[in-house]
Amino acid sequence: MDKAAVDPRFDSGEQSSKITTSLIKSVPLQSDYSPALQIEGGLIQKGQMPLLGMLGQGTRNYEIHHSAKVTITGIGTGFVVGQAMSTTDDKWLRSFGVEQTLFKGGTISIDIGETAQMSSMRTFR
């Protein structure tokens, strides 16, 4: 394993918490084009808890996501497939993306995915 990371976060203003794990493994080849595999997963929790002494029920929403990314380092191109599900959507929403590293460290990426309304979304960055 080349790299493993765990990233826990808590935002009291947004009343949310997030934990993400990431594993990265590079496969050296005989050429300059070494593929690297990155597997990521995470859980996001959002919502409010009832105040002490107040009647009522707190609301909590959860989202789980995971993805796999293969990057070919010699040409700076990466391909990402993933899926996410939340308690509000209650179904897996899939996505696919391509990322290209440009000269001087800039990147350009295109993502295509499903929405809860059964339409597609496209993002260009």
C-alpha positions in Angstrom: 0.0 0.0 0.0 1.5 3.3 -1.0 -0.8 5.6 1.0 -3.8 5.2 3.4 -5.7 8.1 5.0 -8.6 8.6 7.3 -10.2 12.1 7.3 -12.8 12.8 10.1 -14.5 16.2 10.2 -17.2 17.8 12.3 -18.9 21.1 11.6 -20.9 22.3 14.6 -22.4 25.2 12.6 -23.8 22.9 10.0 -24.4 20.2 12.5 -22.7 17.6 10.3 -20.0 15.1 10.5 -18.0 13.3 7.8 -15.5 10.5 7.7 -13.6 9.5 4.5 -11.1 6.8 4.0 -8.7 6.5 1.0 -6.3 3.8 -0.1 -3.8 4.4 -3.0 -1.7 1.8 -4.6 0.7 2.5 -7.5 1.8 -0.2 -9.9 5.2 0.5 -11.3 5.7 -0.7 -14.9 8.7 -0.8 -17.1 7.7 2.5 -18.8 6.9 6.0 -17.7 3.2 5.1 -17.6 2.5 3.8 -14.1 -1.2 3.3 -13.2 -2.3 4.2 -9.7 -5.5 2.9 -8.1 -7.3 5.0 -5.5 -10.3 3.6 -3.6 -12.3 6.0 -1.5 -15.3 5.7 0.7 -17.1 7.9 3.1 -20.1 8.6 5.3 -21.7 12.0 5.8 -24.2 12.7 8.6 -26.3 15.8 8.6 -29.2 17.0 10.8 -30.3 18.6 14.0 -30.7 17.1 17.5 -33.6 18.3 19.7 -32.7 20.8 22.3 -32.5 19.6 25.9 -35.9 20.0 27.7 -37.7 20.6 24.4 -40.1 18.1 22.9 -39.5 17.0 19.5 -37.5 14.6 17.4 -34.2 15.4 15.8 -33.7 14.8 12.1 -30.7 13.1 10.7 -29.8 12.3 7.1 -27.0 10.0 6.0 -25.1 9.7 2.8 -22.6 6.9 1.9 -20.3 7.0 -1.1 -17.5 5.0 -2.6 -15.4 5.4 -5.7 -12.5 3.9 -7.6 -10.0 6.0 -9.6 -7.3 4.8 -11.9 -4.7 7.4 -12.9 -2.0 6.9 -15.5 0.8 9.1 -14.2 2.8 9.4 -17.4 0.0 11.1 -19.2 -1.8 12.6 -16.2 -5.2 11.1 -17.1 -7.6 9.6 -14.5 -10.8 7.7 -14.7 -13.3 7.6 -11.8 -16.4 5.4 -11.2 -18.5 5.7 -8.1 -21.9 5.6 -6.5 -23.6 7.2 -3.6 -26.8 6.7 -1.6 -28.5 8.9 0.9 -31.5 8.4 3.3 -33.4 11.1 1.3 -32.9 9.4 -2.1 -32.9 5.7 -0.9 -31.3 4.5 -4.1 -27.8 4.2 -5.5 -26.8 7.0 -7.9 -23.9 6.1 -10.1 -21.3 8.4 -11.7 -18.3 8.4 -14.1 -15.6 11.0 -14.6 -12.5 11.7 -16.5 -9.7 14.0 -15.3 -6.7 15.4 -17.2 -3.8 17.1 -15.6 -2.6 20.1 -17.7 0.8 21.7 -17.7 1.6 23.9 -14.7 -0.5 21.7 -12.4 -4.0 22.7 -13.6 -6.6 20.1 -14.1 -9.8 19.7 -16.2 -12.5 17.2 -15.4 -15.8 16.0 -16.7 -18.3 14.1 -14.6 -21.5 12.4 -15.6 -23.9 10.9 -13.1 -27.5 10.0 -12.2 -29.8 12.2 -10.1 -32.6 11.1 -7.8 -35.1 12.3 -10.4 -33.7 9.7 -12.9 -32.1 12.3 -15.1 -28.4 12.7 -15.8 -26.1 15.5 -14.6 -23.0 16.7 -16.2 -20.2 18.8 -14.6 -17.3 20.4 -16.4 -14.6 21.9 -14.3 
